[in-house]
Amino acid sequence: MKKEEDWLNAVPVGREFGSPDHERLMDLDQAAYTRFRSREKARNWLDTPCEDLDGLSPEVASTTPQGMAQVMILLDTQAVDRDLRTEARASLETFLSLPGDSDDQQSASLPGEGVVLEQSVKLDSFAPLASAIGYSIITRGVPSAILEPLGEYLDLTPSALTNLLGLDLRTTQRAAITGQKLPVQVAECVLRLLEMNQLARDVFDSDETALAWLNRPHPMLAGRAPFDWARSAYGSERVKEILIACKHGGAV
């Protein structure tokens, strides 16, 4: 009984929620994943002793504010595997283009038109996303397996992405394995994230600059990152207004 009580009363450590190191380690994980776009490569880099950090691993060095600053500077110098993002983009377009069942195909025609929309989807068409294409994708259904390449493409860790989508990470992983489709409201949020990313890419003309902007707190968004506003359609519209103003000028 005492052992059980000791276990229940144990202070959270490391990456456990409630640990004094939780926020720092989550920030570190996100920064490394954003740089390498691979959980395995990020983990290996964080655990490997580095001469530039006096022989400490980046994770150990980050325990002080000065060390964390050094780690972030060092991260910027690391080579990025750009092929991974290209592969993720191709996977996303494949998942978004997958046909549904026959019933889905029948309902995929817009009311009053009677014409089934094209099956092939390209992310370039998301700047902005036409309502007809969005309607077709949602009607077909979006598989849960899309979330892994989505995280790689948007430089979001699995936990950060599922948090944005309002999902439980383990439940989502099981759903992907069993081939389940995302709930409609989650699928719509996925499309909003992709549209937001493509619009930012169109404005800043650089994947890296666009993703940095989308993940950085913005003063016109109550100090929250633009991606956070993708949780609702109205929030997404506000981000689009700011991006359009950035590109063409005008009041926001």
Rosetta silent file (secondary structure, phi, psi, omega in degrees, C-alpha in Angstrom):
SEQUENCE: MKKEEDWLNAVPVGREFGSPDHERLMDLDQAAYTRFRSREKARNWLDTPCEDLDGLSPEVASTTPQGMAQVMILLDTQAVDRDLRTEARASLETFLSLPGDSDDQQSASLPGEGVVLEQSVKLDSFAPLASAIGYSIITRGVPSAILEPLGEYLDLTPSALTNLLGLDLRTTQRAAITGQKLPVQVAECVLRLLEMNQLARDVFDSDETALAWLNRPHPMLAGRAPFDWARSAYGSERVKEILIACKHGGAV
SCORE:     score description
SCORE:     0.000 S_00000001
   1 L     0.000  -42.691 -178.693    0.000    0.000    0.000 S_00000001
   2 H   -63.341  -38.242  179.180    2.814    2.380    0.922 S_00000001
   3 H   -62.515  -40.507  178.808    4.512    1.759   -2.434 S_00000001
   4 H   -64.829  -40.657  178.385    1.298    2.618   -4.254 S_00000001
   5 H   -64.762  -41.587  178.186    0.937    5.816   -2.215 S_00000001
   6 H   -61.672  -40.016 -179.786    4.568    6.732   -2.915 S_00000001
   7 H   -66.162  -43.401 -179.675    3.978    6.173   -6.625 S_00000001
   8 H   -66.818  -30.914 -177.784    0.818    8.303   -6.639 S_00000001
   9 L   -92.210    2.755 -177.627    2.557   11.068   -4.703 S_00000001
  10 L   -64.052  139.173  178.755    5.686   11.033   -6.864 S_00000001
  11 L   -75.349  131.916  178.661    6.654   14.431   -8.272 S_00000001
  12 L   -58.745  140.987 -179.507    6.469   14.539  -12.107 S_00000001
  13 L  -130.353  163.800  175.169    9.904   14.545  -13.744 S_00000001
  14 L    58.015 -125.973 -176.348   11.330   15.075  -17.216 S_00000001
  15 L   -87.530    0.664  178.509    8.684   15.324  -19.930 S_00000001
  16 L   -64.453  139.890  178.550    5.810   14.364  -17.622 S_00000001
  17 L   -61.288  132.483 -178.110    3.080   16.981  -17.433 S_00000001
  18 L    99.453  -13.485  176.810    3.523   19.014  -14.267 S_00000001
  19 L   -70.682  145.780  176.500    7.287   18.573  -14.191 S_00000001
  20 L   -63.849  -18.242  179.472    9.310   21.796  -13.805 S_00000001
  21 L   -96.085   -3.442 -171.998   11.169   20.728  -16.963 S_00000001
  22 H   -57.392  -52.754 -175.363    8.040   19.919  -18.986 S_00000001
  23 H   -63.862  -42.509 -179.925    7.679   23.224  -20.844 S_00000001
  24 H   -62.606  -45.167 -178.154   11.403   23.530  -21.591 S_00000001
  25 H   -69.158  -35.017  176.124   11.653   19.982  -22.926 S_00000001
  26 H   -64.866  -41.421  177.219    8.496   20.377  -25.020 S_00000001
  27 H   -63.634  -40.204  179.959    9.950   23.565  -26.556 S_00000001
  28 H   -65.733  -44.872  178.106   13.224   21.752  -27.171 S_00000001
  29 H   -59.409  -45.152 -178.388   11.489   18.779  -28.805 S_00000001
  30 H   -63.812  -43.137 -178.969    9.455   21.077  -31.049 S_00000001
  31 H   -64.074  -42.952 -179.571   12.507   23.110  -32.103 S_00000001
  32 H   -68.313  -41.598  179.233   14.551   19.993  -32.918 S_00000001
  33 H   -65.044  -39.468  178.927   11.678   18.344  -34.777 S_00000001
  34 H   -60.819  -37.299 -178.170   11.048   21.555  -36.723 S_00000001
  35 H   -74.279  -47.321 -172.906   14.665   21.583  -37.813 S_00000001
  36 H   -92.984  -19.401 -178.152   15.127   17.926  -38.717 S_00000001
  37 L    55.347   31.294  178.348   11.518   17.023  -39.650 S_00000001
  38 L  -153.845  123.576 -179.217   12.185   13.577  -38.227 S_00000001
  39 H   -62.931  -39.764 -179.170   11.512   12.434  -34.667 S_00000001
  40 H   -65.317  -45.567 -179.522   14.380    9.906  -34.798 S_00000001
  41 H   -66.068  -39.696  178.547   16.921   12.439  -36.087 S_00000001
  42 H   -62.144  -45.245 -179.023   15.769   15.045  -33.567 S_00000001
  43 H   -63.921  -43.586  179.411   16.068   12.560  -30.689 S_00000001
  44 H   -61.403  -41.757 -178.964   19.540   11.428  -31.789 S_00000001
  45 H   -66.484  -41.738 -178.656   20.754   15.012  -32.038 S_00000001
  46 H   -66.231  -27.654 -175.717   19.381   15.953  -28.607 S_00000001
  47 H   -95.151   -7.808 -174.083   21.099   12.946  -26.964 S_00000001
  48 L   -92.318  126.168  176.896   24.516   13.236  -28.651 S_00000001
  49 L   -56.920  143.548 -174.001   27.362   15.029  -26.815 S_00000001
  50 L  -130.569  132.662  179.541   28.532   18.109  -28.709 S_00000001
  51 H   -62.064  -36.512 -178.790   31.929   19.861  -28.644 S_00000001
  52 H   -68.768  -11.149  178.319   30.253   23.241  -29.116 S_00000001
  53 H  -115.005   30.909  179.495   28.361   22.611  -25.858 S_00000001
  54 L    58.349   36.187  176.642   31.468   21.654  -23.841 S_00000001
  55 L    82.155    0.082  177.483   30.828   17.973  -24.437 S_00000001
  56 L   -85.520  155.002  171.864   27.262   18.077  -23.143 S_00000001
  57 L   -76.070  153.200  178.715   24.310   16.792  -25.105 S_00000001
  58 H   -53.537  -38.474 -178.610   21.900   19.525  -26.276 S_00000001
  59 H   -65.567  -41.288  179.181   19.219   18.239  -23.885 S_00000001
  60 H   -69.774  -40.735 -178.603   21.542   18.436  -20.865 S_00000001
  61 H   -64.001  -27.827 -175.099   22.951   21.807  -21.956 S_00000001
  62 L   -74.726   -0.107 -176.870   19.443   23.261  -22.226 S_00000001
  63 L   -70.786  -15.890  175.046   18.903   23.060  -18.456 S_00000001
  64 L  -112.530  152.643  178.164   20.194   26.644  -18.089 S_00000001
  65 H   -56.904  -39.999  179.003   18.863   29.707  -19.965 S_00000001
  66 H   -66.094  -41.033  178.930   22.328   30.344  -21.432 S_00000001
  67 H   -65.285  -41.006  178.376   22.626   26.720  -22.500 S_00000001
  68 H   -60.800  -41.059  179.068   19.149   26.753  -24.060 S_00000001
  69 H   -63.810  -40.235  178.288   20.117   29.850  -26.070 S_00000001
  70 H   -64.334  -42.129  179.926   23.277   28.099  -27.290 S_00000001
  71 H   -61.204  -43.325 -179.302   21.302   25.005  -28.270 S_00000001
  72 H   -64.679  -38.704  177.160   18.841   27.097  -30.304 S_00000001
  73 H   -65.062  -42.398 -179.526   21.705   28.874  -32.104 S_00000001
  74 H   -65.076  -37.259  179.076   23.343   25.527  -32.814 S_00000001
  75 H   -59.150  -37.743 -178.263   20.082   24.106  -34.144 S_00000001
  76 H   -63.551  -20.642 -178.079   19.954   26.830  -36.791 S_00000001
  77 L   -90.523   -6.938 -176.061   23.250   25.567  -38.223 S_00000001
  78 L   -76.421  142.311  178.221   22.059   21.969  -38.681 S_00000001
  79 L   -69.355  142.163 -178.252   21.391   20.647  -42.160 S_00000001
  80 L  -105.804  137.132  175.976   17.729   20.037  -42.949 S_00000001
  81 L   -84.043   93.223 -175.368   16.416   16.998  -44.787 S_00000001
  82 H   -74.949  -20.449  179.500   14.246   18.768  -47.328 S_00000001
  83 H   -64.559  -31.467 -178.606   13.346   15.528  -49.099 S_00000001
  84 H   -62.236  -40.889  179.943   11.257   14.510  -46.074 S_00000001
  85 H   -69.727  -35.359  176.983    8.951   17.500  -46.508 S_00000001
  86 H   -63.559  -42.007  178.323    8.642   16.798  -50.231 S_00000001
  87 H   -65.702  -39.917  179.451    7.625   13.218  -49.455 S_00000001
  88 H   -63.084  -40.548  178.606    5.154   14.430  -46.832 S_00000001
  89 H   -60.913  -44.535  179.429    3.575   16.792  -49.378 S_00000001
  90 H   -62.620  -40.135  178.895    3.148   13.950  -51.867 S_00000001
  91 H   -64.657  -41.605  179.056    1.555   11.773  -49.168 S_00000001
  92 H   -60.229  -45.645 -178.765   -0.856   14.557  -48.211 S_00000001
  93 H   -64.536  -34.247  177.278   -2.005   15.023  -51.797 S_00000001
  94 H   -66.836  -47.861 -179.854   -2.511   11.259  -52.100 S_00000001
  95 H   -62.053  -39.996 -178.456   -4.600   11.061  -48.914 S_00000001
  96 H   -72.562  -19.219 -178.477   -6.687   14.090  -49.912 S_00000001
  97 H   -96.858   -4.223 -177.064   -7.331   12.584  -53.346 S_00000001
  98 L   -61.807  132.718  176.862   -8.438    9.145  -52.142 S_00000001
  99 L   -74.188  149.388  175.485  -11.925    8.241  -53.394 S_00000001
 100 L   -89.818 -162.811  176.210  -14.608    7.343  -50.862 S_00000001
 101 L   -74.803  176.613 -177.557  -17.320    4.640  -51.208 S_00000001
 102 H   -59.953  -38.779  178.668  -19.930    4.784  -53.924 S_00000001
 103 H   -62.038  -40.876  179.113  -22.340    6.617  -51.601 S_00000001
 104 H   -62.623  -41.424 -177.978  -19.671    9.205  -50.900 S_00000001
 105 H   -63.415  -38.580  179.398  -19.040    9.677  -54.600 S_00000001
 106 H   -64.224  -41.416 -176.987  -22.708   10.280  -55.276 S_00000001
 107 H   -80.095   -8.445 -177.972  -22.924   12.885  -52.518 S_00000001
 108 L   -76.069  -10.975  175.820  -19.689   14.546  -53.621 S_00000001
 109 L   -78.232  139.952 -178.092  -21.505   16.358  -56.428 S_00000001
 110 L   -69.355  145.142 -179.882  -22.553   19.840  -55.444 S_00000001
 111 L   -55.292  129.370  176.776  -26.285   20.445  -54.968 S_00000001
 112 L    86.864   -9.263 -177.791  -27.896   21.485  -58.228 S_00000001
 113 L  -104.238  -39.396  177.050  -24.840   20.660  -60.351 S_00000001
 114 L    69.818   19.686  179.528  -24.880   16.867  -60.551 S_00000001
 115 L  -121.408  124.490  178.879  -21.180   16.688  -61.431 S_00000001
 116 L   -71.615  134.627 -177.232  -18.706   14.805  -59.263 S_00000001
 117 L   -71.451  159.980  179.278  -15.656   16.923  -58.520 S_00000001
 118 L   -58.388  143.920 -178.579  -12.166   15.958  -59.664 S_00000001
 119 L   -81.181  -31.791 -175.555  -10.460   13.341  -57.497 S_00000001
 120 L   -76.300  131.645 -179.086   -6.910   14.731  -57.766 S_00000001
 121 L  -122.919  131.618  176.866   -6.014   17.355  -55.152 S_00000001
 122 L  -118.731  136.378 -177.567   -2.921   19.602  -55.235 S_00000001
 123 H   -65.866  -23.313  177.274   -1.852   21.725  -52.277 S_00000001
 124 H   -60.071  -25.734 -178.411   -1.041   24.621  -54.604 S_00000001
 125 H   -79.767    2.340 -177.216   -4.809   25.037  -55.047 S_00000001
 126 E   -90.075   13.099 -176.424   -5.171   25.823  -51.317 S_00000001
 127 L  -120.545   74.241   -2.586   -4.220   29.511  -51.674 S_00000001
 128 L   -89.634  172.903  178.758   -7.094   29.959  -51.016 S_00000001
 129 E   -81.620  122.729  178.137   -9.001   26.664  -50.942 S_00000001
 130 L   -67.608  140.666 -177.125  -12.115   26.773  -53.110 S_00000001
 131 H   -59.773  -34.343 -179.412  -15.265   25.809  -51.225 S_00000001
 132 H   -65.245  -40.068  179.444  -16.166   23.226  -53.877 S_00000001
 133 H   -69.483  -42.864  178.209  -12.851   21.404  -53.435 S_00000001
 134 H   -60.748  -42.411  178.609  -13.115   21.557  -49.648 S_00000001
 135 H   -60.800  -43.070 -179.079  -16.660   20.213  -49.797 S_00000001
 136 H   -63.842  -44.031 -179.349  -15.555   17.334  -52.007 S_00000001
 137 H   -63.098  -46.077 -179.149  -12.656   16.380  -49.722 S_00000001
 138 H   -64.085  -38.332 -179.696  -14.814   16.453  -46.580 S_00000001
 139 H   -66.215  -40.471  177.963  -17.532   14.428  -48.295 S_00000001
 140 H   -65.666  -35.585 -176.283  -15.079   11.729  -49.359 S_00000001
 141 L   100.369  139.729 -179.085  -13.640   11.587  -45.850 S_00000001
 142 L  -110.577  120.230 -177.489  -10.089   12.199  -44.664 S_00000001
 143 E   -68.920  146.907  179.854   -8.204    9.158  -43.268 S_00000001
 144 H   -62.065  -25.465 -179.004   -6.552    9.419  -39.848 S_00000001
 145 H   -64.245  -11.096 -179.682   -3.290    8.254  -41.431 S_00000001
 146 H   -70.108  -19.106 -171.486   -2.948   11.726  -42.965 S_00000001
 147 H   -68.527  -32.669  179.291   -1.829   13.159  -39.609 S_00000001
 148 H   -65.038  -53.456  176.700    1.730   11.808  -39.688 S_00000001
 149 H   -65.560  -27.496  177.751    2.687   13.437  -43.027 S_00000001
 150 H   -63.487  -43.923  178.040    0.678   16.512  -42.017 S_00000001
 151 H   -62.965  -41.603  178.716    2.877   16.968  -38.941 S_00000001
 152 H   -64.598  -40.495 -177.199    6.023   16.491  -41.012 S_00000001
 153 H   -69.988  -35.487 -176.726    4.819   18.963  -43.637 S_00000001
 154 L   -98.310    7.077  179.618    3.840   21.642  -41.111 S_00000001
 155 L    57.883   42.307  178.727    6.839   21.093  -38.809 S_00000001
 156 L  -118.401  134.731  175.316    4.601   20.124  -35.882 S_00000001
 157 L   -67.186  159.051  178.714    5.323   17.326  -33.428 S_00000001
 158 H   -54.707  -41.420 -178.993    2.565   14.703  -33.089 S_00000001
 159 H   -68.103  -38.922  178.670    1.572   16.070  -29.674 S_00000001
 160 H   -65.706  -40.744 -178.981    1.475   19.678  -30.941 S_00000001
 161 H   -67.599  -48.426 -178.727   -0.616   18.689  -33.963 S_00000001
 162 H   -64.627  -31.348  176.046   -3.141   16.576  -32.054 S_00000001
 163 H   -65.040  -42.302  177.266   -3.458   19.378  -29.500 S_00000001
 164 H   -60.965  -37.667 -175.989   -4.304   21.820  -32.307 S_00000001
 165 H   -86.883   -4.152 -179.562   -6.890   19.381  -33.646 S_00000001
 166 L    71.284   35.353 -177.518   -8.372   18.656  -30.218 S_00000001
 167 L  -116.826  160.688  172.373   -7.444   14.976  -30.375 S_00000001
 168 L   -91.337  130.305 -173.247   -5.867   12.424  -28.056 S_00000001
 169 H   -60.319  -47.550 -176.816   -2.513   11.254  -29.447 S_00000001
 170 H   -66.757  -40.798  178.837   -2.855    7.558  -28.583 S_00000001
 171 H   -62.442  -40.084 -179.925   -6.434    7.354  -29.811 S_00000001
 172 H   -65.827  -40.549  179.068   -5.392    9.006  -33.065 S_00000001
 173 H   -63.067  -40.859  177.854   -2.504    6.577  -33.564 S_00000001
 174 H   -65.974  -39.175 -179.959   -4.872    3.618  -33.110 S_00000001
 175 H   -63.305  -37.295  179.726   -7.368    5.184  -35.538 S_00000001
 176 H   -65.965  -39.880 -179.331   -4.630    5.535  -38.168 S_00000001
 177 H   -66.308  -39.484 -177.535   -3.682    1.861  -37.822 S_00000001
 178 L   -85.873   -0.224  175.664   -7.291    0.691  -38.170 S_00000001
 179 L    78.428   20.068 -179.685   -7.940    2.954  -41.161 S_00000001
 180 L   -72.102  153.833  176.279  -10.588    5.137  -39.528 S_00000001
 181 E   -91.717  154.842  178.468  -11.556    8.481  -41.013 S_00000001
 182 L   -72.120  146.588  171.765  -11.267   11.742  -39.112 S_00000001
 183 L   -57.790  152.037 -175.489  -14.423   13.308  -37.684 S_00000001
 184 H   -54.453  -45.640 -176.416  -15.753   16.037  -39.977 S_00000001
 185 H   -65.020  -31.073  177.446  -14.826   18.893  -37.626 S_00000001
 186 H   -73.912  -42.762  178.139  -11.249   17.572  -37.368 S_00000001
 187 H   -59.600  -38.408  178.223  -10.966   17.081  -41.133 S_00000001
 188 H   -65.100  -37.584  177.947  -12.104   20.687  -41.608 S_00000001
 189 H   -66.542  -37.250  175.779   -9.392   21.855  -39.216 S_00000001
 190 H   -58.728  -45.736  179.522   -6.820   19.870  -41.233 S_00000001
 191 H   -65.192  -36.706  178.409   -7.906   21.716  -44.379 S_00000001
 192 H   -64.914  -40.668  178.104   -7.731   25.056  -42.563 S_00000001
 193 H   -62.475  -43.896 -179.854   -4.156   24.343  -41.464 S_00000001
 194 H   -66.997  -39.608  178.547   -3.138   23.421  -45.002 S_00000001
 195 H   -65.179  -44.262  179.780   -4.870   26.459  -46.477 S_00000001
 196 H   -59.759  -43.482  179.208   -3.239   28.744  -43.907 S_00000001
 197 H   -62.772  -44.565 -177.950    0.171   27.262  -44.688 S_00000001
 198 H   -67.084  -37.975  177.299   -0.278   27.641  -48.450 S_00000001
 199 H   -64.732  -42.425  178.688   -1.465   31.248  -48.105 S_00000001
 200 H   -65.406  -39.316  177.250    1.529   32.093  -45.906 S_00000001
 201 H   -62.199  -37.006  179.269    3.840   30.385  -48.415 S_00000001
 202 H   -68.332  -34.993 -178.413    2.273   32.516  -51.149 S_00000001
 203 H   -76.989  -47.998 -172.823    2.832   35.699  -49.117 S_00000001
 204 H   -92.645  -11.203  175.383    6.373   35.072  -47.848 S_00000001
 205 L    61.381   27.380  179.258    7.643   33.076  -50.851 S_00000001
 206 L  -158.860  131.106  178.850    9.520   30.665  -48.571 S_00000001
 207 H   -61.881  -45.550 -176.913    8.452   27.512  -46.742 S_00000001
 208 H   -63.493  -45.015 -178.972   10.737   28.232  -43.789 S_00000001
 209 H   -66.127  -40.506  179.904    9.615   31.858  -43.387 S_00000001
 210 H   -62.364  -47.035 -178.205    5.942   30.906  -43.741 S_00000001
 211 H   -67.931  -35.627  176.830    6.135   28.152  -41.110 S_00000001
 212 H   -63.116  -41.458  179.649    8.105   30.379  -38.736 S_00000001
 213 H   -66.233  -41.445 -177.438    5.394   33.052  -39.038 S_00000001
 214 H   -69.071  -24.476 -178.004    2.570   30.560  -38.533 S_00000001
 215 H   -99.932   -0.844 -176.074    4.163   29.154  -35.367 S_00000001
 216 L  -100.883  134.872  175.888    5.154   32.499  -33.816 S_00000001
 217 L   -53.219  137.827 -175.790    2.873   34.446  -31.412 S_00000001
 218 E  -120.844  133.290 -177.055    1.359   37.437  -33.229 S_00000001
 219 H   -63.779  -24.148 -179.485    0.319   40.711  -31.541 S_00000001
 220 H   -89.623    2.797  179.144   -2.807   40.982  -33.712 S_00000001
 221 H  -122.848   40.219  178.770   -3.910   37.487  -32.679 S_00000001
 222 L    58.148   30.471  178.358   -4.041   38.054  -28.920 S_00000001
 223 L    75.142   11.412  178.360   -0.424   36.974  -28.650 S_00000001
 224 E  -104.388  159.592 -179.995   -1.160   33.509  -30.007 S_00000001
 225 L   -73.550  147.436  178.467    0.362   31.809  -33.042 S_00000001
 226 H   -53.147  -40.194  179.794   -1.646   31.892  -36.310 S_00000001
 227 H   -58.140  -32.755  179.448   -1.830   28.078  -36.342 S_00000001
 228 H   -61.854  -29.004 -176.851   -3.675   28.248  -32.984 S_00000001
 229 H   -80.717   -4.623  177.758   -6.430   30.210  -34.710 S_00000001
 230 H   -75.920   -5.094 -179.382   -7.070   27.371  -37.166 S_00000001
 231 H   -63.950  -25.367  179.162   -9.142   25.655  -34.458 S_00000001
 232 L  -131.509  156.104  179.284  -12.203   27.543  -35.704 S_00000001
 233 H   -63.698  -38.328 -179.697  -13.384   28.784  -39.088 S_00000001
 234 H   -67.454  -39.981  177.752  -13.697   32.339  -37.755 S_00000001
 235 H   -63.171  -41.796  178.386  -10.174   32.255  -36.350 S_00000001
 236 H   -62.306  -39.867  178.626   -8.846   30.999  -39.650 S_00000001
 237 H   -62.079  -37.173  179.123  -10.610   33.823  -41.496 S_00000001
 238 H   -63.850  -42.628  178.202   -8.884   36.354  -39.218 S_00000001
 239 H   -63.268  -40.753  178.616   -5.460   34.922  -40.080 S_00000001
 240 H   -61.982  -38.395  177.853   -6.362   35.026  -43.785 S_00000001
 241 H   -60.561  -43.039 -179.833   -7.281   38.710  -43.437 S_00000001
 242 H   -66.148  -42.659  179.742   -3.855   39.458  -41.963 S_00000001
 243 H   -63.998  -41.573  178.812   -2.051   37.472  -44.667 S_00000001
 244 H   -64.060  -39.328  177.961   -3.982   39.212  -47.443 S_00000001
 245 H   -65.798  -37.238  177.655   -3.143   42.586  -45.878 S_00000001
 246 H   -62.036  -37.539 -175.238    0.541   41.566  -45.728 S_00000001
 247 H   -82.811  -41.882 -172.999    0.503   40.756  -49.432 S_00000001
 248 H  -111.189   -9.395 -176.043   -1.660   43.534  -50.845 S_00000001
 249 L    83.642  160.508 -179.570   -1.721   46.150  -48.101 S_00000001
 250 L   128.810  168.242 -177.317   -4.805   47.434  -46.360 S_00000001
 251 L   -75.135  144.618  175.566   -6.378   47.661  -42.943 S_00000001
 252 L  -129.767    0.000    0.000   -6.543   44.607  -40.687 S_00000001
